[in-house]
Amino acid sequence: MSQVLIYTDGSSRGNPGPGGFGVVMKFGNKEKTISRGFRLTTNNRMELWAVIHALELLNTNQYPVHIYSDSKYVIDAIQQKWVWGWQKKGFKGKKNEDLWMKYLQLHPQFNLTFHWVKGHAGHPDNERCDQLAVAAATSSALETDEGYEKTVNSGLL
């Protein structure tokens, strides 16, 4: 059976600091890489944003989607179903509500399976994502992570 494979990684140079994410998407013999960099963000935001961005780029929900990440924050929040508990409690005391809300809107549209991979352990696609994320975080063309900066500027962090 055909399936979509998505590998993701996030990076920040300081936490908070400049950050970026990298994504490798595979379907059959097709492959796409994506990266974006932000001037002020956190590592956890970049890890989660990589997953969200990849899902937003999918043109179909016809195939199972396997997402590979080295982020225990992302993997555990989803696999242990913590994020749905956070949502029920209005994300009280939790960070990254804006991104989790985006994820929760996308989640029901797909047949998702999440896989944790150990970071920096030689997994070729995870290593590629890490390279993309670091390159994005250190590039000269950094975007504004509006969700993060809005939260910082409002005094919520």
N, C-alpha and C positions, 0 to 999 in steps of 0.2 A: 504494500500500500504506500502511496506517496505521502510524504510529510514535509513540513517546513522545519528547518533547523535554524535556530537563532542563537548566536553567541554574543554575549554582552559583557562590557566592563566599564567601570567608571574610575576617574582619577581626579585628585585635587592636589595642588601644590600648596600645602597648608590646608588647614581644615577649620575655618573656611579659608578660601583662597581661590586663585584661578583654577578652573577645573574643566574636565571634558569627559566625553564618553565615546566609546567605539562599539560598533555593531558589525558582525558578519552574519549575513542571511544567506541560506542555501535552500534551493529547491531543485531537485534533480541535478542537472549539470549546470544550472544557473547559480550565480553568486553575486552578491552585492555587498559593498562595504559602505558604512556611513560613520561620520564622526562630526561632533560639534564641540565648540569650546566656549566657556563662559568666564567672565572677568571675576566674579565673586560667587562662590557656591560651596557645597560640601561634597565629600566623597559619597555619602549615602544618597544624596540627591542625584548625583551623576549615575550611580549604579541603577537606581530606579528609573531615571529618565531614559536610559538606554533601552530598557525593556519597553517602556511606553512608546518611545519613538519608533521602535521596530514594529510594534503592533499597529501603530497608526499607518505605517507604510504598506501593510499587507492589503492586497487587492481582493482577497477571497477568504472566506472562512470554511471552505470546502474540505480542507485537509487538516489533520492533527498538527499542532504546533508544539515543538519541543524547544524550550528555552534553557540555555546553559549559562550559568552565572557563578562567579566566585564570591558573590555577596551573600553572607549569611543573613544580613539584615533583610534583603529582598526575599530570598528563598524561604527563610523561616516565617516571615510575616505572612506569606501566601500559603505555604504548605501546612503550617500549624494553625492557619485560619485566624491569626491574630488580627489581621487588617479588618476583618468583618466585625470583630469585637470592638476595635477602635472606632469603627464607623458608628456602631450602635451607641457608643458613649460620646459621640460628637468629636472624636479625636482629642478629647481633653488630655492635656499633658503630652501629646504626641507631636513630633515634628513632621514636616513634609506633607501636611494635610492636602495641599493643592495637588501634589503629584499622586498621592494615594487615591484621591477622588477621580483623577483622570484614569488611573489604572482600573478602578472599580467600574467605571463606565465601559471600558474596553473588555474586561474579563469575560462577561457573559457572551460575547460575540464569537468566541473561539473555543476550540477544544484544546486546552493548554495543559502541558505537563512541564514541570520545572525540575531541573537537575542542578545540583550543586557540584561544581568542580573546584578542586584546590587551585588557588591562584599561584602563579609563578612556579608551576610544577611541570612545565614542559608540554602542556596540552596545546597543540599548534594553533587552534582557532582562538583559544583564550589568550594566548600570547599575542596573536595578531590584534585582538581587541584591545589589549593593554597598550600596545604600540600606538594604535589609533587614538586611544583616549589620552595618552601622555602627549602625543603630537598636537592634539586639539587643545589641550590645556596650556601648552606652551607656545601656541601660535600667536601671531600679532593681531589676528582678526577675532577678537573675543566678543561674544554676545552678552546681553544682560540677562541674568536669571531673575526675571521679574518677580517670580513667586518668592524667591529667597530674599532679594533685596527689599521687597515690600514688607516682608515679615521683620527683617532687621530694622528697617527705618521706622516701623510702627512701634518698636520697643518690645515686641513679643518674644524676641530671642535675647 
